[in-house]
Amino acid sequence: MKRLPVLALLTVLLAGCTSPAAKPGPVSAIVATTSVGRVDQLTVSSPAIGRRATVWVMKPKGWTQGSRDWPVLYLLHPCCGEPDGWLTGGNAEKLTAGLKAVVIMPEASPMGWYTDWVQGPAWERFHLTELRALLEPRYGLGTYRVIAGSSMGGLGAMLYAARNPGMFQAAASLSGVLDTQLDQPGQARFINDNGGDTRRMWGEDWTAHNPRALAAKLRNVRLFVSAGNDKPGPFDQGKAGNGSELSILRQSESFATAATRAGARVTTDFYGPGTHTWEYWSRGLSRAMPTLFPGTWTGRPGQPVK
């Protein structure tokens, strides 16, 4: 009997073997939408975080279904409050009324910290992989992306820009948590006392999610960093803060120094009196607009939004 070569015999044997096709895993999807004016509220089913989450999208004047190459601003909320804080507290709709860009405000939970947890939800994957795949074709988004956030969201803005080279052209932190290791025990206490869990979130590797430690990765990103000193400012009715903004100022200065030394283009606004509140973040976003959208922002920088 004629013998088949070993390779041919294996080919014959494997051709007769069948195995069940691998079942596709769950995929993200928009499962509900409501619209009021220029704001769409989307409910998204996300495998990355294991539940449904809410995303708000503000469309600019002139946007139409099927239009293309719109710039996009990702606007990230702070910790401890409602995920729609930029709409309810930051007056983002009024502030961006003249902005020729789509604004995306995604939920990140009160203590998500814009991180793919070691054990838990993957917020970075939800925001920058799942949402991009869903929203870029739906809203005709182009490749010009910028990102900004307040407090916890300021950390998220700098983290996302540093950890995803080339994705964002500019990033702004408004009273952001930008050096988590400057007082690591204190930062851990704050997170853990307010419903977070740093062991499940960052484990032992805080450096991979500390904006200051990643500052060198931001050389090609335009940066804006603002913070106050916690003394009574123009929106505080004579009342000082609880110390949080002073800690934020020190972190912001530490980050800005590291980023500048690394060769990044950093605009700072360490404006003195002011506490850790929405009025300063709204004003800060207005002041950040020339960095985020140079040459195209037509608003009046520095004007508080009421």
C-alpha positions, 0 to 999 in steps of 0.5 A: 500500500502506498504510504502518504507523506506525514504532512499529507496524512496529518492534513487528511486526519485534521480535515476529518476533525470537526469542533464546535465554533467558538461562541462570540462574546458579549458586545457593547451596544446602545440599548436606549436613547433620549434626546433633549435639545442638543443633548442625547442621553444614551444607555450603553450595555458594556461588557467591559464594566459588566453592566449598563452605563449612561453617556451624554453626547452634546451635538454642536450647531450645524451637526446633522446625521451623516455629517463627518469629521467632527472634532470631539471633546471628552469631558470627564466628571469628578468623583463622589457625585452624579455622573451628569455633573458637567450638565447640572453643575458645570453648565457645560451645555451653555459653555460649549454652545458655540463650540464646533465639536461634539462633546462626550460625557461618559459615566465613570461611577463615583469611584471608578478613577478612569482605570481598568481595575485589577479586579473589577470594571474596566473603565478605560476599555469602556471609554476608549474602546467600546464607546469609540466604536459605538459613537465615532460612526454614529456622530461622524467623529474625526481624528481630532480628539481632546479631553478634559476633566475636573478632580477625578476627571482631571486624573482621567484626562491626563491618564488617558492621554498618556496611556494612549499615545496619539489618541488625544491632541490636547488634555486639560485638568481642572483641579485634577488629582495629578500626583497620587503618590505625593501622599499615597497613604492619604490618597488611599484613605480618601478613596477607600473611605468613600466607597473605593478599593485601591487594592482591587483598583490599582493593586500595588502598581500605583505608578502605572496610573499616576499622571506625574509618573507618566508625564514623559508620555505627554510630550506631544500633547498640549496640556492645560493645568489649573488649581486654586489654593483653597482660600475663599475666592470669588465664588465662595462667599467668604468661606475657605475650603476643607483643604482638598484644593490645597492638596490638589494645587500641590499635586498639580504643581508637581505634575506640571513641573515633571511634564515641563521637564519632560518637554511637554507644552504646559499652560498653567493657571494656578489662580490663587483663591478658590475652592474645590467647586464647580464654579472654578471648574466651569471657569477653568474649562473656559480658560482651557479652550484655547489650548484644547481648540487653538485658533477655533475657539471664539468664546471669551476665555476666563469668563465664569458661566452662570 
